[in-house]
Amino acid sequence: MNDQNDNATIILFNICGVVAAYALLALSLYMSPDVPLSTKGYWGMGILLLTLSLVNVVKYRFDNQAREDRIRRIEDAKNEKMLEDLIVERKD
């Protein structure tokens, strides 16, 4: 239960950091008079697409890790069942 609380705190902290980074970037782009609007839009799209890509990479890594854990648990259960059957067989 404590791990879940810690994870929620860390996730909240990271979300605050991302929001702060976006706010500071938006303020920087808004306040810079020397950069044309088209360039600001291009930078903004780049940052949003980079964020989307990073979220997808993290999601797929978590999914892959969960898949590997599931396969490992199935193999462990299979090995345990085989050992149990062998012990029962030898007792008889």
N, C-alpha and C positions, 0 to 999 in steps of 0.2 A: 504494500500500500504506500509506503514511504517513497519507493522508487517512482511510482506514478505521480506523486506530488512533486518530486524533484524534476521529473520530465516536464510536467506542466509548467513549472516555474521557468525552466530553461527555454521551453518553446515560447512562452510569453515574452521573455527577455529578448529572444531572437526576433520575434515579430516586431517588438518595439524598435529594435535596431534597424530592421528593414524599413519600417515606416519613417523613422528619422532620416535614413539615407535617402529615401525618395523625396521627403520634404526638403531636405537640404539641396538635393540635385535640382528639384523644381524651382526652388528659390534662386539658386545660382543661375539657372537658365533664364528665369524671368528677369533677373536684375542685370544681366549682361546686355548692354545696348549694342555692342559691336558685332554680335553674332546674329545673322539673319534668321528669320522665323523658320525657314525651311530647314536650316541646319539644326535648329533646336528640336524640331519635330523628328528629324532623322536620329539625333542622339537619344531622344525620348523613346522612340520605337526600338532602338538598339538595346537600351537598358531593359525595357519590358520583355523583349524576346530573350535576352540573356537570362533574366529571372525565370521565365517560363522554362527554359532549357535546364536550368539548375534544379528547379523543382522536379522536373521529369527525371533527371538523372538520379536524384535522391530517392524518388519513389521507386524507380526500377531497381535500385540497389537494395532497398528494403524488401521489395517483393522477391528478389533473387535470394536474399538471406533467409527469408521466411520459407521459401521453397526448399532450400538446402537443409534447413532445420527440420522441416517436415519429413524429408527423405531420410535424414539421419535417425529420427525417432522411429520411423517405420522399420529401418534396418536393425536398430537396437531391439525393438520388440520382436522382430523375426528371430534374431540371434538368441534372445532370452527364451523364446518359445522352443527353439531347437535344443538348447541346453537343458531346459526343463524336461522335454521329452526324452532326452538321452539319460538323464538321472533317473526318471521314472522307469525307463526300460531296463536299466542296469539293476535296479532294486528288485525287479521281478525275476 
